[in-house]
Amino acid sequence: SLANCNNCELKSNLWLCLTCGNLGCGWRNHDGTGGNGHGLNHFDTTKHPVSCKIGTITPEGKASLYCYVCDKDVLDKQLEDHLRWLGININD
């Protein structure tokens, strides 16, 4: 609840770039809900491929991950290590 998109004030539907730690909101749904697309804008600018949806991270090291290059959900068997590299310890 303390986090918000780096480009706007949205506090929900946030995606964490696993390359650099940028926090961006998800894309806007057809009905206007969801977000402002700042996570996708970050990919378009940087080409950092994979983001993790904040709020889906479990203590077991699983989460909803999306690869913008592949345009699909992906699995990261080393997610816990990648999050720790960004300063997030899921076991605390």
C-alpha positions in Angstrom: 0.0 0.0 0.0 3.0 2.3 0.3 4.1 1.8 -3.3 2.9 3.7 -6.4 3.8 3.8 -10.0 7.0 5.8 -10.7 5.1 7.8 -13.4 1.7 8.4 -11.8 -0.1 8.0 -8.4 -1.7 4.6 -9.1 -1.2 2.2 -6.2 -2.7 -0.9 -7.8 -1.9 -3.2 -10.7 1.8 -2.4 -10.3 4.5 -4.2 -12.2 8.2 -4.4 -11.1 10.8 -4.5 -13.8 13.1 -7.5 -12.9 16.0 -5.8 -14.7 16.2 -2.5 -13.0 13.4 -2.3 -10.3 11.2 0.3 -12.1 7.7 0.2 -10.8 5.1 0.9 -13.4 1.3 0.5 -13.6 -0.3 -2.0 -15.9 -2.0 -1.2 -19.1 -5.5 0.2 -19.5 -8.3 -2.3 -20.1 -10.9 -1.7 -22.9 -13.3 -0.4 -20.2 -10.8 2.2 -19.0 -9.8 0.4 -15.8 -6.5 -1.1 -15.0 -3.7 1.5 -15.3 -2.0 4.0 -17.5 0.4 1.6 -19.2 3.6 2.9 -17.6 5.0 -0.6 -17.2 4.7 -1.1 -21.0 6.1 2.4 -21.6 9.1 1.4 -19.5 9.6 -1.7 -21.7 9.2 0.4 -24.9 11.9 2.7 -23.7 14.4 0.3 -22.1 13.6 -3.1 -23.7 13.8 -4.6 -20.2 11.9 -7.8 -20.9 10.3 -9.2 -17.8 8.1 -7.7 -15.1 6.6 -9.1 -11.9 3.1 -8.1 -10.7 3.4 -6.8 -7.2 0.9 -8.4 -4.9 1.2 -11.8 -6.5 4.6 -12.6 -4.9 4.3 -15.6 -2.5 6.7 -16.7 0.3 7.4 -19.8 -1.9 9.0 -17.6 -4.6 6.2 -17.6 -7.1 4.5 -14.7 -8.8 2.7 -13.5 -11.9 5.5 -12.7 -14.4 5.1 -11.2 -17.9 7.6 -11.1 -20.7 7.0 -8.2 -23.1 9.3 -9.7 -25.7 7.5 -13.1 -25.8 4.1 -11.5 -25.2 3.2 -14.1 -22.6 3.3 -15.1 -19.0 6.6 -16.7 -18.0 8.0 -18.7 -15.1 11.2 -17.6 -13.3 12.6 -20.5 -11.2 15.1 -18.1 -9.6 12.6 -15.3 -8.8 13.5 -15.2 -5.1 17.2 -14.5 -6.1 16.2 -11.9 -8.7 14.0 -10.1 -6.2 16.7 -10.2 -3.5 19.1 -8.6 -6.1 16.5 -5.7 -6.2 16.5 -5.5 -2.4 13.3 -7.5 -1.9 13.5 -10.4 0.6 10.3 -12.4 0.3 11.1 -14.4 3.5 11.1 -11.4 5.8 
